[in-house]
Amino acid sequence: MTILQVEGLSKTYTGRFGANQVKALSNVSFELEQGEYAAIMGESGSGKTTLLNLLAAFDKPTGGRVLLEGKDLASVKEDELAAFRRDSLGFVFQDFNLLDNFNIRDNIFLPLVLAGMGYVDMAKRLQPIAQKMGITDILNKFPYEVSGGQKQRAAVARAVITSPKLLLADEPTGALDSKSSDALLELFASLNREGQTILMVTHSTKAASHAGRVLFIKDGELFHQLYRGDNTNEQMYQKIADTLTLLATGGESHE
C-alpha cells in the first residue's frame, strides 16, 4: 500500500518586496510504500531539508501536494496540524530535541501526555519500547546525564511510542560517534523489519546504505534513485558513493 505520495512538489522562497526568488524544490514526485525504508541524499543546499519540512507540514509548498495515506496535508487545518503530526508522524532529529528539565521517561511520554493518555497506559506502552531501545536503566536520568547515543535512542523511543504511520529522521547519526551510529542504524533496521515506514535525510553514505531505496536531490530536483534489490550494505555503499560522485561532478544520472 502506498503510504506517502509526493506529486509535483515545488517550493520557492521570495525575499522582501518580491525580490530575490530562490527555488528550493522543483517538480519533485515520488511514492513511498508502507513498510519501506528510504533515504534522501544530496549536497548542502540541494533542497532535501526543504523537502523534509514539506513532508512534515512544517512548511507549505508553492506547488504540488503531499498526501499521507491519501490525505492531502494542505487540507489539514492550522489548528489541527500539531495533533495530526503527533498522531501520524514520528520525528528524529540530529540534535535529539530532548528537554533537559524532563527525565528520559517524561521526554518519551511527552507526545502521549499531549494526546491525553493516562499514566498507566503510557507506562505499559513504554516498557517494551524501552527494552528494545536498551534504555530501561536510564529512564530516571536527565538528558545531560547520558551519552549522545543514549539520547538518540530515547529520541527514537519518543518518536515511535505513538505508533506513527511514518518515521521522519533528519541526519539522525550526525551527532553520534561511529559506534553509536552503528547501533542506531541497526535499531532503524529492526524497526523497519517490524513494519515501521522510515524516511531519512542524511549526508552519511554509510547510513543511507542501510536503506532499501535512496533518492538523490540535486538543485531542488529528483536526480536519481537507487534500489537495494539483492545488494548488500557494502554494495549499496559503493553504488551510493558512485552516484554522489556524479552529483558532485555534474554527470548525468543513469538508470
Helices and strands as residue ranges (DSSP letters): E 2-13, G 16-18, E 22-33, E 37-41, H 48-55, E 63-68, E 71-72, G 73-75, G 78-80, H 81-88, E 89-93, H 104-114, H 119-133, G 136-138, G 143-145, H 148-160, E 166-170, H 178-193, E 198-201, H 205-208, E 213-218, E 221-227, H 233-249
